[in-house]
Amino acid sequence: MPKTYEEINRKIKEKNATIIIAEEMVALVEKEGLEYAADKIDVVTTGTFGCMCSSGAFLNIPQPNPPIIMDDISFDGIPAYHGGAAADCYLGVTQKHDSYPENEIGGGHLLEKLVSGETVSLSVFGRGTDCYPGTSLQKEVNLDTFNQAILLNPRNGYQRYVCAVNTSDKTVYTYMGKLLPNLRNGTFGGVGTLSPLNNDPTYQTIGLGTPIFLGGGIGHVMGEGTQHSPQSGYGNLMVKGDLKGMDPEFLCGASITNYGVSCFVGLGIPIPILNDSLAKSCSIPDEEIITSVVDYSTGTRDRPTLRDVSYAELKSREIKVDGKIVPVSSTSSIPKSRAIAKILQKWIEAGDFLLNAPVRTLSTHCAFNSMDTEVIVNDE
Amino acid sequence: MTNDKETGTSTRHSTQSTSLHSIRSTIRLEESLCVNCGWCIGYCSYGALLLDPLDNLVVRAEKCINCGLCLDVCPRNALYLGK
């Protein structure tokens, strides 16, 4: 029997809604069948926690007197992008220190400091104009200093990601981590069953305005993310939330050896079980969620795919490639992803986290293009 | 009691592991930094790193050979050499 958002929200307000996490939905459908689960369950919660490089925050700095047009802005020596209005900037999580790029501290670590309540050193230089005469400002600031601090992540929550391996005879350092030679290890992204978009792969309920768990606080989906590629199963989301309500347990810096810096971001989405098809998509087990084992030994854009692999195999921590047993590890925290789904479940059970239909759903057909042109490669 | 997880069991600081490993450095874990991703586990060929039934990363010092591979890969710099 199909349900409506209104019916589910009424049950949430009355604290009568039945909410379970995605892993429990898999087990329930297996035990009781799809029809029973579709009728019984109102909401399935999901979660993911991984390095999401396409993340950052818009920060608005209160103007001193006289005011400054803030042409150069940095926090603890880490530059923020200015290119908008006088006191706005964007602090990206992969941004490294201006003078000490070898430091394993970046924009993500700064966001972690800010949501932890710590102070950071703000440094501002301006060109000085008639309306903004100020030219320099140095001050210790914290999250409360900013008028607005908005986490706005252009690409989060990939539906799935690849398992990276290295078939060459030398170690390679990638955004998927250190890959040992001769298939001595592999690393994979994504959390399979718990992954938000895997539970609604046709985006019936996820789109502009969907309320979500983001970094420990409440956020919203803004729409499809950059490089959204739904037809290949690599859909993703643009999301935003108030940094001031976030928690360093679910938003913290990351350093990837010989590659760069990033940020772990916690993201959870509730899926209302409006119909049988949503019940079905929320019950797909890890055995049926497939991704690719990809050889990262080459620096080419189109890396060779060695085989398909299920998340069940990946989560077993060993896969077989070319007849060789390869130990694999996750770049996402499955325990934290599960914790996020459970927190979201509690929020909804408490009666004040309501669901709504998206104002606009995500594209199911847009293409992810490449560029064919010559590039210069530094061989040093 | 420290922040370090030392064994895969509920007995974090067993007498046996302390006596065996107090004379040399071994891998230690700063729990407050660890996000339990398990990224490090795939690099350890000796079973010294694992997620326990409660999904917490634990270091089994008695299995560690100090190869240092895991130190290099932790994105949170939560692993370190210590006594």
Interface residues (C-beta under 8 A of the other chain):
Chain A: F49 G50 C51 E104 G177 K178 L180 N185 G186 T187 C252 G253 A254 S255 I256 T257 S262 F264 R317 P327 V328 S329 S330 T331 S332 S333 I334 P335 K336 R338
Chain B: V35 N36 C37 G38 W39 C40 I41 G42 Y43 S45 L51 D55 N56 L69 D72 V73 P75 R76 N77
